[in-house]
């Protein structure tokens, strides 16, 4: 089964594409704690990429604490404090917001305006939830 | 790291027309090197020179630490080569050609041959001359892989293969390079193939290897910059591939992103957008 999607001709190196996909999958709970990831060989074969590339992504995820290498078992998702996990999620969102603000700036839209848009969206979402009840 | 291929000062001309000029290249064990170059850049000449198929004017080449034109037969057997053009005996049947080639090698995997013949649906009874270019290319690949080589040299191996055939060929190469002792050099025009399987990229231009680096590092380093400054002003950018300065809203490609320069721009409230680039665009820029 092909779990990951890559685009080889993108300017983002394939190992980085894999890294961020797996990072998100772990943070979103798609991969649960202790769940085993497909082997390097398996992923390389599914995606038709060099196994070294997959190893590089896994190695980096291990280094950053997302995965743990178990002897004879391969890579499993690391069990971590909720606090740490929460922090990782916030860091990821923070990066996305930075990107959003940079985009807004190019369009000549102020940070305050973006904040207002976000608040409006939150308000809308709350309205909808209330409406459903 | 063991150096498998070492080329120093390789020079070669055809009828006073220089093709390779003082070319240097070092390839280490386990590397999968994609060789890019425009038509006529000399990719085939370079690969043939490594194998002593094409004479060189001057320079030194060593393969497995031995001088390229005095390779021991043991070392020769460790090399697999797929040429761009078929130079096999065309009146032999596939089966006879395989048996003929087998005699020259001490190591020969019948298992691999049978597996690939079956998977690639090649009719053993057909003469080479009767096969389509894609089928001939597959036979040449099988002949190169059967002796279980440690150094593989492919000259546009996928040129006559259809997309499915190409993908299957890539799979085969990827399965081989899971063994980290195997070194591969392949020339290609299909940059997406290179992006999938290579860990290093070499660009041949104007007779020299004008660029040689890790593929991931290349994608991280070679980026497109756009400067968004308020007024018209010329800004000097380090490592710019073409030109020296930048004015408002212009694009430019750098061979390396200078972080100190980027910080400096930020201090001056000059906005810079960094856009990553695919290998095809990088190649076009490097050889422009």
Interface residues (C-beta under 8 A of the other chain):
Chain A: X8 X9 X10 X11 X12 X13 X14 X15 X16 X41 X44 X45 X47 X48 X49 X50 X51 X52 X53 X56 X102 X105 X106
Chain B: X32 X167 X170 X171 X174 X175 X177 X178 X191 X192 X195 X196 X197 X198 X199 X215 X216 X219 X220 X223 X228 X271 X273 X275 X276 X277 X278 X279 X280 X281
